[in-house]
Amino acid sequence: MTKNLTKLWAGGMQRLLSIQNRVTHLALREAGRRPPEAQAQWRNAKTAVAQAAAATAAAPAASEVHEAQDVRTPAARSGPPVRESRVGPRAAAWAAGEWQRAEHLVPGASRALAYGLYMPPGWSTTDMPLVVMLHGCKQTMDSFAEGTRMNLLADKHGFAVAYPEQSTQAHPHQCWHWYDARRPAGGGEAAAIVSLVDTLVQEHGFDRSRIYLAGLSAGAGLASMLAVHAPGRFAAVALHSGPAFGEAHSGVAALDVMRRGLHHDAVALVERALAGRAHPGMPALIMQGDADAVVAPVNAEQLETQFLRLNGLADAQGVRRGVVSHEHDSDGYAVRNYARDGRSVVRLCRVSALDHAWSGGDDAVPFHSATGPDASAMIWEFFENQQREAVDDALGGELAVGAG
């Protein structure tokens, strides 16, 4: 009986300290503390737990009974337990490198663009690749970094990661205006991303030929806008749970596309978006959950057709030409790959049981799921072999979107 009460008390203390550790971690992160300092706090907390358990085991039986009764106080029972990640400590999302928060002042814009920049340790930033991550609605730079764990891959493979963050002043749910190419809406947001990329390349010496763009949901929608209108800045894009582009020009129309897909021909919309301009092509990885009730899976099929056209792998009627297609079915997901000259150009991955969430992410973070393959790993594997050749400014050096 005494032994059981000891275990009960130790378990209660473990849960209380876990909650306290989580609060401490969040406070440190919001205060801009760097990962090594935050990790030190976690190590100290674990030491405190071990010391508390040892002290309990050595205490007299009467004391054990008293402490076990204290575990039942309202403070110990208030609120649900903190949900921890099943794929590793959340603190690991910040990895061991340097995390910078800043605001980018966009020329002519009414507000600055907040962003986070992660740079892995032990690597020179000169000629380093850069991955730009565009979050979805109701997300922040922090939650997107946590949920995707892209920074861990950055440590392993030696690339930097930038996380632009939409302002609540621009949209109450922090959604990007992917459907509205006018300024200062989506067109202004896209121009701000381009301006940020140019500034980061200039400041840190990142490799201009290896700048990559990935987005989730509304972030994927804005990534598509940039792929069409500013292809010279990016070597490849990854669109996760994103809407097809070219049809929606209002919030109501955007919701309709998300729920039902395009009503007009996907290729015709590409031609209209280009308005006669030449396009250098944009390799694209498209990921979609088949159980997604927010963005209908038909959007992924339509995006596949649109990017085949952008990359010259389909004609004006959408007929695929001179393209090698390879399909791969794995446990719970299927991949369809289109290659040219041995290099993947368009790839579609559909995950059968995935809802509106980042595949293979940290499922303790909203809009990320442990279901499916690791999207972050798949994205970098796709990006790693892509490089932007020199593109004339007329093809994409300037963002050619409406100034409305």
C-alpha atoms as one frame of an Amber mdcrd trajectory, in Angstrom:
protein
   0.000   0.000   0.000   2.779   2.403   0.957   4.621   1.605  -2.248   1.513
   2.283  -4.334   0.957   5.638  -2.597   4.562   6.563  -3.304   4.074   5.798
  -6.996   0.845   7.811  -7.018   2.507  10.864  -5.481   5.502  10.621  -7.830
   3.184  10.353 -10.804   1.280  13.426  -9.676   4.460  15.411  -9.271   5.603
  14.266 -12.703   2.411  15.598 -14.287   2.600  18.901 -12.410   6.212  19.445
 -13.390   5.396  18.511 -16.983   2.774  21.252 -17.097   5.152  23.717 -15.450
   7.892  22.785 -17.917   5.550  23.329 -20.850   4.568  26.790 -19.573   8.214
  27.645 -19.004   9.109  26.528 -22.519   6.366  28.636 -24.077   7.369  31.683
 -22.029  10.995  31.295 -23.040  10.108  30.928 -26.666   7.872  33.963 -26.707
  10.574  35.976 -24.987  12.911  35.161 -27.844  15.241  32.947 -25.783  17.452
  30.788 -27.963  17.131  26.991 -28.119  20.166  26.077 -25.993  18.782  28.139
 -23.111  15.343  26.607 -23.451  16.815  23.127 -23.572  18.764  23.853 -20.398
  15.476  24.651 -18.655  14.090  21.285 -19.765  17.159  19.469 -18.468  16.861
  21.237 -15.104  13.194  20.292 -14.894  13.971  16.630 -15.554  16.600  16.721
 -12.803  14.038  18.191 -10.411  11.639  15.340 -11.177  14.303  12.729 -10.484
  15.270  14.393  -7.211  11.641  14.617  -6.087  11.077  10.926  -6.809  14.213
   9.936  -4.905  13.231  12.058  -1.900   9.784  10.465  -1.834  11.179   6.936
  -1.907  13.347   7.707   1.160  10.608   9.422   3.187   8.709   7.740   6.087
   5.472   5.911   5.345   3.343   8.481   7.209   4.766  11.248   5.073   4.002
   9.238   1.941   0.347   8.895   2.933   0.106  12.611   3.645   1.668  13.568
   0.307  -0.544  11.110  -1.580  -3.598  12.798  -0.096  -2.247  16.204  -1.191
  -2.182  15.001  -4.810  -5.977  15.103  -4.725  -6.130  18.846  -4.175  -8.114
  20.881  -6.744  -4.891  22.422  -8.118  -3.668  19.002  -9.167  -6.974  18.116
 -10.862  -7.707  21.424 -12.605  -7.771  21.317 -16.410  -6.918  18.508 -18.831
  -3.345  17.215 -19.000  -1.059  18.909 -21.486  -1.012  16.940 -24.709   2.566
  16.076 -25.585   3.918  15.120 -28.974   4.195  11.470 -29.917   7.092  12.185
 -32.269   9.538  13.820 -29.875   9.887  16.803 -27.525   8.432  19.989 -28.932
  11.596  21.797 -27.897  13.392  19.792 -30.581  11.562  21.793 -33.247  13.866
  24.689 -32.434  16.888  22.442 -32.904  20.407  23.616 -32.076  20.903  26.534
 -34.449  20.147  30.228 -34.374  16.548  31.474 -34.319  16.042  35.133 -35.212
  12.832  37.144 -35.078  12.572  40.369 -37.021  10.337  42.591 -39.102  10.983
  43.321 -42.740  10.142  46.820 -43.902   8.631  46.498 -47.368   9.079  49.596
 -49.532   5.738  51.283 -50.104   3.830  48.927 -47.798   1.638  50.109 -44.940
   2.997  47.568 -42.450   6.105  45.506 -41.844   6.277  41.771 -42.457   7.166
  39.776 -39.337   9.283  36.682 -39.873  11.465  34.131 -38.175  14.756  32.910
 -39.611  16.398  29.666 -38.583  20.062  28.995 -39.445  21.665  25.650 -38.588
  24.880  25.534 -36.543  28.236  24.765 -38.074  27.347  25.839 -41.610  28.400
  28.913 -43.542  25.417  30.862 -44.855  27.344  31.741 -48.017  25.713  29.835
 -50.883  23.401  28.088 -48.414  19.940  27.015 -49.701  16.909  28.757 -48.199
  13.456  27.258 -47.665  10.615  29.767 -47.236   7.676  28.364 -45.245   4.207
  29.952 -45.573   1.866  28.943 -42.762  -1.885  28.408 -43.042  -4.796  30.160
 -41.349  -4.779  30.288 -37.540  -1.053  29.538 -37.513   2.068  31.477 -36.581
   5.733  31.171 -37.408   6.199  29.344 -34.096   3.438  26.776 -34.516   4.483
  26.094 -38.112   8.101  25.516 -37.081   6.958  23.260 -34.244   4.470  21.248
 -36.260   6.588  20.660 -39.366   9.930  20.220 -37.558  11.596  21.604 -40.685
  14.408  23.055 -38.550  15.580  19.562 -37.640  16.062  18.814 -41.330  17.864
  22.132 -41.703  20.386  21.006 -39.093  20.906  17.716 -40.901  21.136  18.984
 -44.472  22.490  22.503 -44.033  19.809  24.889 -45.263  18.199  27.958 -43.704
  14.459  28.320 -43.099  12.441  31.544 -43.213   8.936  31.768 -41.723   7.031
  34.880 -42.854   4.059  35.561 -40.577   0.746  37.084 -41.598  -0.457  39.945
 -39.395  -3.749  39.787 -37.504  -4.270  43.336 -38.718  -4.246  42.075 -42.296
  -6.523  39.123 -41.503  -8.102  38.218 -38.130  -7.263  34.521 -38.638  -3.824
  35.255 -40.110  -4.825  33.890 -43.532  -2.897  34.963 -46.604  -5.060  36.532
 -49.331  -4.036  33.949 -51.941  -7.082  34.603 -54.111  -6.700  38.387 -54.423
  -3.795  39.582 -56.581  -4.492  43.260 -55.892  -2.419  45.378 -53.589  -2.349
  45.586 -50.639  -4.060  42.159 -50.410  -2.529  38.996 -51.895  -0.499  40.920
 -54.445   1.036  43.018 -51.708   1.709  39.943 -49.577   3.410  38.173 -52.465
   5.492  41.276 -53.185   6.490  41.389 -49.497   7.692  37.763 -49.670   9.775
  38.560 -52.751  11.234  41.623 -51.036  12.049  39.580 -47.917  13.786  36.886
 -49.970  15.892  39.454 -51.795  16.909  41.080 -48.512  17.829  37.783 -46.836
  19.929  36.748 -49.826  21.755  40.063 -49.725  22.309  39.993 -45.966  23.346
  36.360 -45.531  24.688  35.346 -48.935  22.145  32.550 -49.534  22.309  30.814
 -52.906  19.911  32.632 -55.267  19.597  29.533 -57.430  18.376  27.413 -54.503
  15.541  29.343 -52.905  12.539  27.087 -52.261   8.959  27.816 -51.259   6.539
  25.635 -49.292   3.066  26.400 -47.980   0.125  24.853 -46.175  -3.489  25.637
 -47.106  -3.727  29.431 -47.588   0.079  29.487 -47.523   0.072  27.000 -50.404
  -2.347  29.285 -52.250   0.043  32.222 -51.894   2.924  29.966 -52.958   1.032
  29.192 -56.179   0.603  32.916 -56.823   4.351  33.401 -56.427   5.102  30.387
 -58.628   3.067  31.944 -61.434   4.064  35.590 -61.050   7.605  35.479 -59.609
   9.151  32.239 -60.899  12.619  33.751 -61.162  12.958  33.862 -57.372  12.267
  30.193 -56.606  13.719  26.890 -57.774  10.717  24.768 -56.715   7.514  24.886
 -54.674   5.702  22.480 -52.351   1.944  22.883 -51.948   0.366  21.048 -49.015
  -3.449  20.961 -48.835  -3.611  23.924 -51.192  -6.389  25.261 -53.449  -6.154
  25.289 -57.232  -5.442  28.766 -58.573  -6.786  31.234 -61.103 -10.535  31.146
 -60.490 -11.213  32.721 -57.096 -11.018  36.506 -56.772 -13.014  37.011 -53.572
 -13.349  35.393 -50.173 -16.642  33.741 -51.117 -15.239  32.375 -54.375 -12.139
  31.156 -52.516 -14.281  29.092 -50.138 -16.149  27.622 -53.099 -12.898  26.536
 -54.790 -11.643  25.029 -51.554 -14.823  23.017 -51.057 -15.576  22.003 -54.650
 -12.534  22.699 -56.788 -12.412  24.707 -60.003 -15.516  25.157 -62.144 -13.498
  26.301 -65.174 -10.838  24.465 -67.141  -7.632  24.275 -65.084  -5.287  24.853
 -68.032  -7.343  27.769 -69.378  -6.991  29.445 -65.990  -3.212  29.027 -66.191
  -3.177  30.702 -69.592  -5.312  33.548 -68.291  -3.030  34.040 -65.287   0.050
  34.219 -67.518  -1.681  36.677 -69.871   0.680  35.851 -72.711   3.872  36.097
 -70.625   6.540  33.425 -71.022   7.130  31.232 -67.985  10.384  29.403 -67.161
   8.618  26.540 -65.375   8.314  25.690 -61.697   8.900  22.168 -60.313   6.156
  21.362 -57.816   5.432  18.797 -55.117   1.728  18.621 -54.273   0.533  16.891
 -51.084  -3.077  16.291 -50.148  -5.103  14.329 -47.622  -8.008  12.359 -49.064
  -9.977  12.903 -45.832  -9.597  16.696 -46.039 -12.960  18.394 -45.426 -11.552
  21.937 -45.765  -9.771  21.740 -49.122 -11.383  19.113 -51.341  -8.903  16.571
 -52.780  -9.982  17.484 -56.323  -7.901  20.653 -55.857  -4.738  18.534 -55.802
  -5.645  16.869 -59.101  -6.303  20.265 -60.655  -3.041  21.687 -59.291  -1.240
  18.715 -60.816  -2.683  19.597 -64.245  -1.896  23.290 -63.792   1.751  22.695
 -62.892   2.163  20.197 -65.708   1.112  23.038 -67.995   3.400  25.580 -66.300
   6.314  23.195 -66.775   5.538  22.470 -70.425   4.486  18.890 -69.738   0.931
  19.436 -70.974  -0.377  21.376 -73.948  -3.043  24.075 -73.995  -5.727  21.402
 -73.888  -4.178  19.736 -70.867  -2.939  16.752 -72.851   0.257  15.417 -71.322
   3.129  15.120 -73.746   6.619  13.663 -73.608   6.353  12.971 -69.896   7.281
   9.895 -67.918   4.733   9.138 -65.223   5.508   6.748 -62.403   3.001   5.745
 -59.758   3.948   4.326 -56.387   1.486   2.978 -53.827   2.701   2.602 -50.275
   1.043   1.949 -46.939  -1.634   4.620 -46.689  -0.470   6.927 -49.457   0.160
   7.039 -53.202   2.714   9.042 -55.200   2.463   9.998 -58.862   5.674  11.376
 -60.321   6.337  13.156 -63.628   9.957  13.369 -64.734  11.874  14.997 -67.556
  15.452  14.095 -68.403  15.549  11.905 -65.328  14.566  14.692 -62.944  11.258
  14.918 -61.104   9.280  17.952 -62.247   5.779  17.446 -60.852   4.945  15.053
 -58.054   1.581  14.390 -56.410   1.295  12.603 -53.066  -2.168  11.714 -51.760
  -2.528  10.390 -48.211  -5.638   8.291 -47.724  -6.509   8.923 -44.041  -5.136
  12.459 -43.696  -7.437  15.382 -42.957  -6.598  19.103 -43.302  -3.183  18.833
 -41.676   0.551  18.589 -42.367   1.369  14.943 -43.103   3.677  13.185 -40.665
   3.953  16.263 -38.448   3.726  16.855 -34.717   0.103  15.986 -33.981   0.187
  17.899 -30.690   0.233  21.107 -32.761  -3.027  22.129 -34.519  -3.153  21.462
 -38.279  -0.389  18.857 -38.093  -0.932  15.100 -38.035   1.170  12.030 -37.338
  -0.813  10.325 -40.110   1.004   9.739 -43.373   4.587  10.113 -44.552   6.855
  12.869 -43.231   5.915  15.759 -45.510   8.916  17.844 -44.449  11.345  15.066
 -45.388   9.566  14.482 -48.700   9.648  18.203 -49.478  13.375  18.554 -48.883
  14.084  15.382 -50.855  12.202  16.981 -53.775  13.816  20.398 -53.337  17.358
  19.117 -52.962  17.703  18.206 -56.636  16.145  21.404 -58.015  18.101  24.485
 -59.027  16.917  27.651 -60.746  18.846  28.549 -63.835  19.399  32.232 -64.572
  16.097  33.808 -65.564  15.749  37.116 -67.353  13.989  39.731 -65.216  11.259
  39.924 -67.826  10.304  36.338 -66.993   9.974  36.699 -63.282  12.375  39.194
 -61.811   9.499  41.533 -60.984   6.247  40.471 -59.430   3.736  40.897 -62.231
   0.515  41.009 -60.255  -2.279  43.528 -60.290  -1.721  46.770 -58.488  -5.509
  47.197 -58.147
